[in-house]
């Protein structure tokens, strides 16, 4: 794989995008960004609040603008929100402006990692496992479409997975 100046992490909620992204940035001496955290920082509002007030469509508009801005930077590791791939323009920006790594994670593992997280509006439902399955069914083909590299997250800790990504991308 050719040298890149950005790494963009995609995958479902609970995949470890933020945790692995921090390790990647540290190992590469790059800047780490998380699109959801940037939205919260700039709006002064939480993602659940934005969902409540503006709906998912309003949140996705904010996310699209943030993805456009953050993918234009250089030497960043960007953790995207799980639904960032839903919009074609986001997929184009991600694919064209960096190397996209899909952190492939089974629903059972997502459920374990997100079980007590109240900051995930789409999981505030009677059956979070069913919701995660439905989301993955829709999003998995989009993650695969945009990805340059697919990394299963079922074995190894976050630091080991970050090291594996760096090796796969031929960084020293």
N, C-alpha and C positions, 0 to 999 in steps of 0.2 A: 504494500500500500504506500502511496506517496506521502510525503511530509505534509502536515497540516498545521494551521495556526489556530484552530479552534476544535474543541471536542464538545459535542452536544449529546446529552444523555436523554433518551426517551424510554418510556415504559410505563407500566401501570403504577398506581399509587401503591406504596409499600415495596417497590422494587429496590429501593436503596439509592436512588438517583442523587439525593443530596449528600448522603454519607460517602458514597463512592466518589462522587464529584469532588468533595473536599479533599479526599486523599489524592485523587488525580492531580488537582491543582497544586497541592503541596509538593508532590513528587516532581512535577514539571516546572515548578516555580512560576505558575500562571495564576491568573486571578479567577476565583470561583464566584459564580453567580447562580442564583436560583430565581427563575422567572416569577414564581408565586410570591416569594419573599420580597422581590423588587416591587411587585404590584402593591403588596401590603405597605411597604415602606413609603412609596410615593403617594398612595391615596390616604394613608393614615387609617385605613379600615382593614378588617380581617376579610379573608376570602369568604367565610360563611356570611358575613354581613353584606358583602357585595352580591352574593347569590340571593340573599333575602330581598335586598332592595332593587337590584337591577336584573335579577334572574340570571340563568346560565348564559343567555344570549349577551347580556351586558358584560358579564365577566369575560366571555370569549372575545368580545371586541377589545377590551383592555389587554387581554393576553396577546392578541394578534399584534397590537401596537408595541407591546413590550418585547415580543419575540423579534419583530423587525428591527428594533433598536439594539437589542443585546447581541443578535447574531452578526451585526455589522462591526462589532468590536474585534480586536485581535488578541490572541493568546489568552483566551478565556475557556474555562470549562463551565458549561451551562447545564444546569439541571432544569428540565422543563416540567410543567405540570402534566399529569397523565393524559389529559385531553387536548394537549397542544397540537397533536397530529390531526385533529378533526378538520381543521381548516387547511385547504390546499395551499394557500399562500404561506402558511407556517411551514408546511412540508417542503415547499420550494426553498424558502430561506434557509432552513436547517440543512437540507441536502447540498445546496450550492455554496454555503458559506463556511462549511467545516466538515468534520468527520462525525457522522451520527452513529452512536452506539446504542443499540436496543438492549436494555437489561431485561431479559426474558424471565418472568417470575410466575410460577403457578398460583392459582387462586387461593389454595390452602395456605401458602406462605404469605400472600398479601393479607389474608384475613388475620393471621397471627400477628402481623406487624402493625395492622391498623385497628385492631379490636377496640382499643381504649382511646383512640384519637378522635376527639370531638371537633377537630378543625377540618373535617372532610365532609362537606355538605352532601355529596352524593351518597354517602354511606349512612345518613341519618334516616334509616328505613327499617322496617320490621325484619327483613331478611338481607343483611349485608352480603352474605355469600352469593346469593342469587344475583344481587346487583353487580358484584365484582365479576361474576361469570358473564353477565350480559354485556358489561363494558368491555371485557376482554374479547368477546366474540366480535364486537364491532371494531375495536381498536387494533387488535393483533395484526390484521392484514396491513393496516396503515403503518404500524411500527416497522413491519418487515419491508414495506415499500420504501420507506425513507432511510432505513439503516444501511450503513456501510459495513457494520460489524454487529453480530448478534452474540451476546454473552449471557449464558444461563447463570442465574444467581443462586442455584440450589446447593452449590458446594463452595466452600471457602468463605472466609470472612471478608468484609468490605475492603480492607487493605490488600489482601491477596487478589481480590477481583480487580482492584485498581492496577496492581502490578501486572496482572495478566493482560489487561487492556493495553497498557503501555508496551508490553512485549509484542502483542498482536499488531500494534500500529508501528512497530519498528522504531520506537524511540529508544535511546540508549539508557 
